Amino acid sequence: MFRLNGKRALITGGNSGIGFGIAAFLAQAGASAVIIGKNKKRNTDAVNQLRQINSACNAEEFDLSNTAKIGAFFKSLIKRYGLFDILVNCAGITLRKRADRIEIDEWNNIININLTAAFVLSSEWAKSLISVHRPGSCIMVISLMSEAARPTTAAYGASKAALKQLVRSLAVDWAQFNIRVNGIGPGYIRTKLTEPLYRDKKFSKWVISRTPLGRWGKPEDIGPLAVFLCCDEAGFITGQTIFVDGGWLASL
Ligand SMILES: NC(=O)c1ccc[n+]([C@@H]2O[C@H](COP(=O)([O-])OP(=O)(O)OC[C@H]3O[C@@H](n4cnc5c(N)ncnc54)[C@H](OP(=O)(O)O)[C@@H]3O)[C@@H](O)[C@H]2O)c1
């Protein structure tokens, strides 16, 4: 059970943090993983590690903020690798700024990478599967900020709340094609993105005290759920966002 043998997965943000954790678990479960990242060195380091798990893994350099070029990029990937059974939209950036200080370009950049790129890529991916009547599983990486706000999270939170609704909309549109779409909502996970928060002793202590399971999450906490959501045994699950947050959202 819970195997992904013979499946091909595309993971944005797969060269680092949560995306890398997901790619590693998918590869471990038997999928060949193609990761997308912007940074060449991070891509090389990540793919070298992934190949120790599954030699059929690869990395591709692409800046997802070029949303107009995503279609052509995705078609070039299909030509080289074939169709992808699994798509994980994990690439994301954050902006920690009080709402009234956010510049329009900063707002647009967050929405563009966290939301629009995920939509455009998912749409291209679904089209490629629909045209040949092939099923698929897509995962969006959401956040606690889709459920509640903290100071300085306006743009990030808006992008993630919209992404969570997109999970439902895409799931409903594509269910007729047996294409499933689900969200994973991580709690506070120690990664490059959250390193400044982790290093802030006061903030870090607050995260630990606020999390019922009493610790920061690790990227390895997220991957197993991604494997489950993508495997055949989860074939009746779509449109859901499941939080892996150490109990955060369950507690006041
Ligand atoms: N860490 C947490 O506590 C937490 C909690 C909830 C949700 N999340 C979400 O989890 C996802 C991954 O975050 P993380 O914490 O693992 O951070 P991370 O280690 O900084 O990873 C971010 C990933 O996104 C990629 N990326 C960013 N901008 C890109 C662009 N324009 N084009 C292509 N790739 C791009 C990065 O690749 P390059 O470095 O090559 O640009 C990197 O692989 C994000 O969507 C984040 O919002 C994180």
The ligand as an ORCA input file, in Angstrom:
! r2SCAN-3c Opt
* xyz 0 1
  N       8.224     26.773      6.482
  C       7.014     26.934      6.956
  O       6.817     27.062      8.172
  C       5.840     26.969      6.034
  C       4.572     26.930      6.609
  C       3.467     26.933      5.781
  C       3.632     26.951      4.414
  N       4.879     26.991      3.885
  C       4.973     26.993      2.413
  O       5.798     25.929      2.003
  C       6.368     26.242      0.748
  C       7.851     25.950      0.790
  O       8.452     26.813      1.732
  P       9.696     26.402      2.613
  O       9.385     26.793      3.989
  O      10.115     25.043      2.301
  O      10.763     27.491      2.087
  P      12.102     27.398      1.262
  O      13.018     26.407      1.830
  O      12.540     28.816      1.140
  O      11.625     26.877     -0.171
  C      11.006     27.720     -1.094
  C      11.108     27.055     -2.441
  O      10.407     27.826     -3.421
  C      11.244     28.013     -4.554
  N      10.921     29.272     -5.221
  C      10.689     30.471     -4.657
  N      10.478     31.404     -5.604
  C      10.582     30.762     -6.795
  C      10.480     31.173     -8.147
  N      10.219     32.452     -8.472
  N      10.644     30.271     -9.123
  C      10.936     28.976     -8.814
  N      11.039     28.526     -7.568
  C      10.882     29.415     -6.565
  C      12.645     28.046     -3.965
  O      13.593     27.761     -4.978
  P      14.878     28.741     -5.167
  O      15.511     28.824     -3.817
  O      15.683     28.054     -6.206
  O      14.291     30.052     -5.608
  C      12.558     26.949     -2.924
  O      12.743     25.696     -3.522
  C       6.007     27.702      0.462
  O       4.908     27.732     -0.420
  C       5.613     28.223      1.828
  O       4.693     29.277      1.722
  C       5.985     27.002      4.652
*
